[in-house]
Structures are given as structure tokens and as C-alpha cells.
Amino acid sequence: MTKTYLRVTIDLMVYDEHEFRLAAQNRAAQDGDVDPVRFMLVEQTDLSECAQMLLDPGVSPPGSTIDQSMGENVDLCSGD
């Protein structure tokens, strides 16, 4: 069987940092993370790490394996 590699890009705007961090903390706690509180601490965890926790929870769709994931904070000009 031939393997095909795909790259999926998602641009995500976080409009409520507290809620986003709380969701990441809750997901980490559900996954048995030893220190889920770190997702609430700006000094320890940036928003891209929260996004990885939420969007790549470690379960791949049937017939696939998530090979790697990465997140980065980007500074985009907004129309706000």
C-alpha cells in the first residue's frame, strides 16, 4: 500500500485567551497530563502549545497516523 503525506494548515484566531487556555488545560487533564495547570500560565506555555493540545490530541483518524505537528504564534495584521 502506498503512503501519501499531507500537510494541513489551519489559521486560528483566539479571541478569548482565558477560555482557550482553560480548554487546553481541561484536555490535558483528561489525557492524564501530570501538569495540566501549565496551560493557564503564560510564563510556561504559549498559545501555540495550547492549540497543539486541542487540535492534535494524539488520536489519528482511521487509516492514518499524525506524523508530527507544530504550532507557532504569528503576528498578523488584523482589520480590528
DSSP file (Angstrom, degrees, kcal/mol; ACC not computed):
  #  RESIDUE AA STRUCTURE BP1 BP2  ACC     N-H-->O    O-->H-N    N-H-->O    O-->H-N    TCO  KAPPA ALPHA  PHI   PSI    X-CA   Y-CA   Z-CA
    1    1 A M              0   0    0      0, 0.0     2,-0.3     0, 0.0     0, 0.0   0.000 360.0 360.0 360.0 133.9    0.0    0.0    0.0
    2    2 A T        -     0   0    0      1,-0.0     2,-0.4     2,-0.0     0, 0.0  -0.590 360.0-139.0 -80.7 137.8    1.3    3.4   -0.9
    3    3 A K        -     0   0    0     -2,-0.3     2,-0.5     2,-0.0    -1,-0.0  -0.805  13.3-161.1 -95.9 139.3    1.6    6.1    1.8
    4    4 A T        -     0   0    0     -2,-0.4     2,-0.4     2,-0.0    -2,-0.0  -0.984   7.4-147.2-120.6 128.2    0.7    9.6    1.0
    5    5 A Y        -     0   0    0     -2,-0.5     2,-0.3     2,-0.0    -2,-0.0  -0.818  17.7-172.5 -96.7 133.7    1.9   12.5    3.1
    6    6 A L        -     0   0    0     -2,-0.4     2,-0.5     2,-0.0    -2,-0.0  -0.903  14.9-150.7-121.7 150.0   -0.5   15.5    3.6
    7    7 A R        -     0   0    0     -2,-0.3     2,-0.5     2,-0.0    -2,-0.0  -0.993  12.2-167.6-119.9 126.4    0.1   18.9    5.2
    8    8 A V        -     0   0    0     -2,-0.5     2,-0.5     2,-0.0    -2,-0.0  -0.960   3.4-163.2-114.6 127.6   -3.0   20.6    6.7
    9    9 A T        -     0   0    0     -2,-0.5     2,-0.4     2,-0.0    -2,-0.0  -0.935   6.5-175.8-114.2 131.9   -2.7   24.3    7.7
   10   10 A I        -     0   0    0     -2,-0.5     2,-0.6     2,-0.0    -2,-0.0  -0.992  13.3-155.5-126.6 124.4   -5.2   26.0   10.0
   11   11 A D        -     0   0    0     -2,-0.4     2,-0.5     2,-0.0    -2,-0.0  -0.897  21.4-170.6 -95.9 123.3   -5.1   29.7   10.8
   12   12 A L        -     0   0    0     -2,-0.6     2,-0.6     2,-0.0    39,-0.0  -0.958  15.4-155.2-122.5 127.9   -6.8   30.1   14.2
   13   13 A M        -     0   0    0     -2,-0.5     2,-0.7     2,-0.0    -2,-0.0  -0.904   9.9-153.4-101.8 122.7   -7.7   33.4   15.8
   14   14 A V        +     0   0    0     -2,-0.6     3,-0.2     1,-0.1    -2,-0.0  -0.854  20.4 170.5 -95.1 116.2   -8.0   33.2   19.6
   15   15 A Y  S    S+     0   0    0     -2,-0.7     2,-0.3     1,-0.2    -1,-0.1   0.541  74.4  40.0-104.2  -9.6  -10.4   35.9   20.8
   16   16 A D     >  -     0   0    0      1,-0.1     4,-2.3     2,-0.0    -1,-0.2  -0.759  64.6-177.6-138.6  91.1  -10.7   34.7   24.4
   17   17 A E  H  > S+     0   0    0     -2,-0.3     4,-2.8     1,-0.2     5,-0.2   0.869  82.0  54.2 -59.4 -40.5   -7.3   33.6   25.7
   18   18 A H  H  > S+     0   0    0      1,-0.2     4,-2.5     2,-0.2    -1,-0.2   0.942 111.3  44.1 -61.0 -48.4   -8.6   32.6   29.1
   19   19 A E  H  > S+     0   0    0      2,-0.2     4,-2.3     1,-0.2    -1,-0.2   0.886 114.1  51.0 -63.5 -39.3  -11.2   30.2   27.7
   20   20 A F  H  X S+     0   0    0     -4,-2.3     4,-2.0     2,-0.2    -2,-0.2   0.934 112.4  45.5 -64.2 -46.8   -8.7   28.8   25.1
   21   21 A R  H  X S+     0   0    0     -4,-2.8     4,-2.6     1,-0.2    -2,-0.2   0.891 111.7  53.0 -63.6 -39.7   -6.2   28.1   27.8
   22   22 A L  H  X S+     0   0    0     -4,-2.5     4,-2.6    -5,-0.2    -2,-0.2   0.901 107.6  50.9 -63.2 -41.1   -8.8   26.6   30.1
   23   23 A A  H  X S+     0   0    0     -4,-2.3     4,-2.4     2,-0.2    -1,-0.2   0.902 111.3  48.3 -62.4 -41.3   -9.9   24.3   27.2
   24   24 A A  H  X S+     0   0    0     -4,-2.0     4,-2.6     2,-0.2    -2,-0.2   0.906 111.3  50.3 -65.6 -41.2   -6.3   23.2   26.8
   25   25 A Q  H  X S+     0   0    0     -4,-2.6     4,-2.4     2,-0.2    -2,-0.2   0.930 111.2  48.5 -61.6 -44.8   -5.9   22.6   30.5
   26   26 A N  H  X S+     0   0    0     -4,-2.6     4,-2.4     2,-0.2    -2,-0.2   0.907 111.8  49.0 -62.6 -42.4   -9.1   20.5   30.6
   27   27 A R  H  X S+     0   0    0     -4,-2.4     4,-2.0     2,-0.2    -1,-0.2   0.924 111.2  50.0 -62.5 -44.2   -7.9   18.4   27.6
   28   28 A A  H  <>S+     0   0    0     -4,-2.6     5,-2.9     1,-0.2     4,-0.3   0.903 110.4  50.0 -61.5 -41.6   -4.5   17.9   29.2
   29   29 A A  H ><5S+     0   0    0     -4,-2.4     3,-1.3     1,-0.2    -1,-0.2   0.908 109.5  51.0 -63.7 -41.8   -6.2   16.8   32.4
   30   30 A Q  H 3<5S+     0   0    0     -4,-2.4    -1,-0.2     1,-0.3    -2,-0.2   0.857 108.5  52.8 -61.8 -34.8   -8.4   14.3   30.5
   31   31 A D  T 3<5S-     0   0    0     -4,-2.0    -1,-0.3    -5,-0.2    -2,-0.2   0.480 121.3-109.0 -80.8  -1.8   -5.4   12.9   28.8
   32   32 A G  T < 5 +     0   0    0     -3,-1.3    -3,-0.2    -4,-0.3    -2,-0.1   0.698  52.2 175.8  83.1  19.4   -3.7   12.3   32.2
   33   33 A D      < -     0   0    0     -5,-2.9    -1,-0.2    -6,-0.2    -5,-0.0  -0.333  31.3-137.6 -57.3 136.7   -1.1   15.1   31.8
   34   34 A V  S    S+     0   0    0      1,-0.3    -1,-0.1     2,-0.1     3,-0.1   0.713  96.9  26.4 -73.1 -19.3    1.0   15.4   35.0
   35   35 A D    >   +     0   0    0      1,-0.1     3,-1.4    -7,-0.1    -1,-0.3  -0.433  64.8 154.6-140.9  63.9    0.9   19.2   35.0
   36   36 A P  G >   +     0   0    0      0, 0.0     3,-1.6     0, 0.0     4,-0.2   0.737  66.9  74.6 -66.3 -20.6   -2.2   20.5   33.1
   37   37 A V  G >  S+     0   0    0      1,-0.3     3,-2.2     2,-0.2     4,-0.4   0.758  77.2  77.6 -63.2 -23.9   -2.2   23.8   35.1
   38   38 A R  G X  S+     0   0    0     -3,-1.4     3,-1.1     1,-0.3     7,-0.3   0.769  80.9  68.2 -59.3 -24.4    0.8   24.9   33.0
   39   39 A F  G <  S+     0   0    0     -3,-1.6    -1,-0.3     1,-0.3    -2,-0.2   0.690  98.2  51.7 -69.2 -16.6   -1.6   25.7   30.1
   40   40 A M  G <  S+     0   0    0     -3,-2.2     2,-0.7    -4,-0.2    -1,-0.3   0.555  93.3  87.3 -90.6 -10.0   -3.0   28.5   32.2
   41   41 A L    X>  -     0   0    0     -3,-1.1     4,-2.4    -4,-0.4     3,-1.4  -0.820  58.8-163.7-101.7 109.7    0.4   30.0   32.9
   42   42 A V  T 34 S+     0   0    0     -2,-0.7    -1,-0.2     1,-0.3     5,-0.0   0.824  91.3  58.8 -57.5 -34.2    1.6   32.5   30.2
   43   43 A E  T 34 S+     0   0    0      1,-0.2    -1,-0.3     3,-0.0     3,-0.1   0.734 116.9  31.4 -69.5 -22.1    5.2   32.2   31.6
   44   44 A Q  T <4 S+     0   0    0     -3,-1.4     2,-0.4     1,-0.3    -2,-0.2   0.746 123.8  30.1-107.1 -30.4    5.2   28.4   30.9
   45   45 A T     <  -     0   0    0     -4,-2.4    -1,-0.3    -7,-0.3     2,-0.1  -0.989  64.3-149.8-140.6 126.5    3.1   27.8   27.9
   46   46 A D    >>  -     0   0    0     -2,-0.4     4,-1.4    -3,-0.1     3,-0.8  -0.441  36.7-100.7 -90.7 172.2    2.3   29.9   24.9
   47   47 A L  H 3> S+     0   0    0      1,-0.3     4,-2.5     2,-0.2     5,-0.2   0.789 118.7  62.5 -64.4 -28.2   -0.9   29.8   22.9
   48   48 A S  H 3> S+     0   0    0      1,-0.2     4,-2.1     2,-0.2    -1,-0.3   0.871 102.9  50.6 -66.2 -33.7    0.6   27.6   20.1
   49   49 A E  H <> S+     0   0    0     -3,-0.8     4,-2.0     2,-0.2    -1,-0.2   0.864 109.3  51.3 -69.1 -35.6    1.2   24.9   22.7
   50   50 A C  H  X S+     0   0    0     -4,-1.4     4,-2.1     2,-0.2    -2,-0.2   0.920 108.8  51.5 -63.5 -43.7   -2.5   25.2   23.8
   51   51 A A  H  X S+     0   0    0     -4,-2.5     4,-3.3     1,-0.2     5,-0.4   0.908 108.0  51.5 -61.1 -42.7   -3.5   24.9   20.1
   52   52 A Q  H  X S+     0   0    0     -4,-2.1     4,-2.2     1,-0.2    -1,-0.2   0.922 108.7  51.3 -60.6 -42.9   -1.5   21.7   19.7
   53   53 A M  H  < S+     0   0    0     -4,-2.0    -1,-0.2     1,-0.2    -2,-0.2   0.894 118.5  37.7 -60.3 -39.8   -3.1   20.2   22.8
   54   54 A L  H  < S+     0   0    0     -4,-2.1    -2,-0.2     1,-0.1    -1,-0.2   0.862 124.7  35.4 -82.2 -37.0   -6.6   21.0   21.4
   55   55 A L  H  < S+     0   0    0     -4,-3.3    -3,-0.2     1,-0.2    -2,-0.2   0.649 124.8  37.4 -98.3 -16.3   -6.1   20.3   17.7
   56   56 A D     <  +     0   0    0     -4,-2.2    -1,-0.2    -5,-0.4    -2,-0.1  -0.607  66.0 163.8-129.9  71.9   -3.7   17.4   17.8
   57   57 A P        -     0   0    0      0, 0.0     3,-0.1     0, 0.0    -1,-0.1   0.466  63.9 -97.6 -74.4   1.1   -4.9   15.4   20.9
   58   58 A G  S    S+     0   0    0      1,-0.2     2,-0.6    -3,-0.1     8,-0.1   0.436  91.6 112.1 101.3  -1.0   -3.0   12.3   19.9
   59   59 A V        -     0   0    0      6,-0.0    -1,-0.2     0, 0.0     6,-0.1  -0.933  51.8-156.8-109.5 118.3   -5.8   10.4   18.2
   60   60 A S        -     0   0    0     -2,-0.6     3,-0.1     4,-0.1     4,-0.1  -0.630  25.9-100.9 -91.6 150.4   -5.4   10.0   14.4
   61   61 A P    >   -     0   0    0      0, 0.0     3,-1.6     0, 0.0    -1,-0.1  -0.308  57.6 -77.3 -62.1 152.9   -8.3    9.4   12.0
   62   62 A P  T 3  S+     0   0    0      0, 0.0     3,-0.1     0, 0.0     0, 0.0  -0.221 119.9  21.7 -52.8 138.1   -8.7    5.7   10.9
   63   63 A G  T 3  S+     0   0    0      1,-0.2     2,-0.3    -3,-0.1     0, 0.0   0.573 115.8  77.6  81.0  10.4   -6.2    4.7    8.3
   64   64 A S    <   -     0   0    0     -3,-1.6     2,-0.4    -4,-0.1    -1,-0.2  -0.943  58.7-151.2-145.4 165.1   -3.7    7.4    9.2
   65   65 A T        -     0   0    0     -2,-0.3     2,-0.8    -3,-0.1     3,-0.1  -0.988  27.0-124.5-137.3 128.9   -1.1    8.5   11.7
   66   66 A I        -     0   0    0     -2,-0.4     3,-0.1     1,-0.2    -6,-0.1  -0.651  25.6-167.6 -72.0 113.5   -0.3   12.1   12.6
   67   67 A D        -     0   0    0     -2,-0.8     2,-0.3     1,-0.3    -1,-0.2   0.901  61.4 -27.2 -73.4 -43.4    3.5   12.1   11.9
   68   68 A Q        -     0   0    0     -3,-0.1     2,-0.3     2,-0.0    -1,-0.3  -0.975  55.2-160.5-163.1 161.0    4.2   15.4   13.5
   69   69 A S        -     0   0    0     -2,-0.3     2,-0.3    -3,-0.1   -17,-0.0  -0.982   8.2-176.9-144.4 156.8    2.5   18.6   14.4
   70   70 A M        -     0   0    0     -2,-0.3     2,-0.3     2,-0.0    -2,-0.0  -0.990   7.5-159.7-150.2 154.4    3.8   22.1   15.3
   71   71 A G        -     0   0    0     -2,-0.3     2,-0.3     2,-0.0   -23,-0.1  -0.966   8.6-178.4-133.2 152.5    2.3   25.4   16.3
   72   72 A E        -     0   0    0     -2,-0.3     2,-0.5   -24,-0.1    -2,-0.0  -0.994  29.3-119.0-148.6 145.4    3.7   28.9   16.2
   73   73 A N        -     0   0    0     -2,-0.3     2,-0.4     2,-0.0    -2,-0.0  -0.730  34.8-169.9 -81.2 130.0    2.5   32.3   17.3
   74   74 A V        -     0   0    0     -2,-0.5     2,-0.9     2,-0.0    -2,-0.0  -0.940  20.8-136.8-122.2 146.6    2.2   34.6   14.3
   75   75 A D        +     0   0    0     -2,-0.4     2,-0.4     2,-0.0    -2,-0.0  -0.852  31.5 175.5-104.5  98.4    1.6   38.3   14.3
   76   76 A L        -     0   0    0     -2,-0.9     2,-0.3     1,-0.0    -2,-0.0  -0.825  35.0-114.2-103.7 141.4   -0.8   39.0   11.5
   77   77 A C        -     0   0    0     -2,-0.4     2,-0.3     2,-0.0    -2,-0.0  -0.576  37.9-158.5 -69.5 131.0   -2.3   42.4   10.9
   78   78 A S        -     0   0    0     -2,-0.3    -1,-0.0     1,-0.0     0, 0.0  -0.762  25.6-126.4-112.7 162.1   -6.0   42.4   11.6
   79   79 A G              0   0    0     -2,-0.3    -2,-0.0     1,-0.2    -1,-0.0   0.244 360.0 360.0 -87.3  12.9   -8.7   44.6   10.4
   80   80 A D              0   0    0      0, 0.0    -1,-0.2     0, 0.0    -3,-0.0   0.488 360.0 360.0 -72.0 360.0   -9.9   45.3   14.0
